């Protein structure tokens, strides 16, 4: 039997101190949506597979929901992404986004994942 790979999302909000809330919101289908950002750590052996997975998601999101994602942040940590080939940290908005805005962005992300799988 072939081993199944697990998809792992470590969900956070960005603690960046945004000057204006409008900088981190877009409108999709008439709803205010918090922007998303992947954070990829390079301090483990499978980091490139995590990056490829994130790029695949972000490219599809750019087709369906242009502007949903901020540019990726890539650095030397590992953020528990050593747990699998499809493990990513995703930031959902910033400290000043509402719960509704964050939920709207997750709804978009789910639709993107459905398209990929």
N, C-alpha and C positions, 0 to 999 in steps of 0.2 A: 504494500500500500504506500502510495506517495505521501510524503510528509506535507502537511498544510502549513503555509506561512501565515502568521498572524499580522494583522494590521493594528498598529498601536499609535494612538494620538495622545500625546501629553498636552492637555489644553490649559492655557494660561491667558492672562490678559497682559498687555504690555504696560510696564510701569513708566514708560516715557512720559515726560511732562510736556504734553502737547499744548501749544499756545492757544489754539482754537479748536473746539470740538469739530468744526466743519472740516478740518484737515484730515480727520479719520473716519468720515462718514461718506458713503455714496448712496444714491437712490437707485433701487432696483425694483422694477415693477410697482412703483409707487410707494415703496417701503424704505425707511431709513435703515441702512445696513452698516454695521461696524466693519472696517477693513480687517483683513486677515494678514498674517505674516508667518512664514515658516522660519524656524531657527534650526540650523543644521550644525551639529558639532562634528569636528573632524578628528577627535582624539580616540578613535577606535577603528578596528580593521574593516568594518562594513560601512563606513560613513558614505562612501560613494554610492552604494545601493540606496541608502536613505535619501541622498540627494537626488538620484534618478527618480525615485518615487515622488518626491516633492515636486520636482520639475514637471513630471507627467500630470500631476494634479493641477498645478498652477497653469500649465499651458491649456488644459481643458477649461479651467475656470476663465481664463482670458478669452476663450472663444464664446462661452456662454454668458459670462458676467464680467465684461471688461471693467477693470479697476477694482475688483473685489480684493485682490492681493497687493500688498506692498512688496517691494523687492525683498528677496530672502536675506537673512542675516546668517553668515557662515563664519564660525570661529573655532577655536581650538579646544573647547569643552566637549563633553559627550552627551549630556542631558538625558541619560538613560536610553539613548538611541542604540546602545550596544546590545539591547535586548532583542533586536530583530532587524531584518532587512527592510521592513516596512514600518519603521518606528520614526516618528517625527514629533517635534514640539511645534505647536501652532499657537500663535498669539491671536486672541479674539478681541479686537479693539484695544482701547486704552482705559485708564482709570476713570475717565469721565463719560464713557459710553454707557447708555442705559442697558438694562437687562434685555429689553425688547430688541434693541439694535444688535446685541450679541446673538440672541436667538435667531434673528433674521439672517445673520451671516452664517450661522450653523446650518440653517435650512438650505441656503445656497450651496454650502460645502457638501451636504448630503446629496443634493441633486447632482453635483459634479462627480462624486464618488460613484453614484449609481451609473452614470454614463461610462465611467472607466471600467467598472466591473461587469 
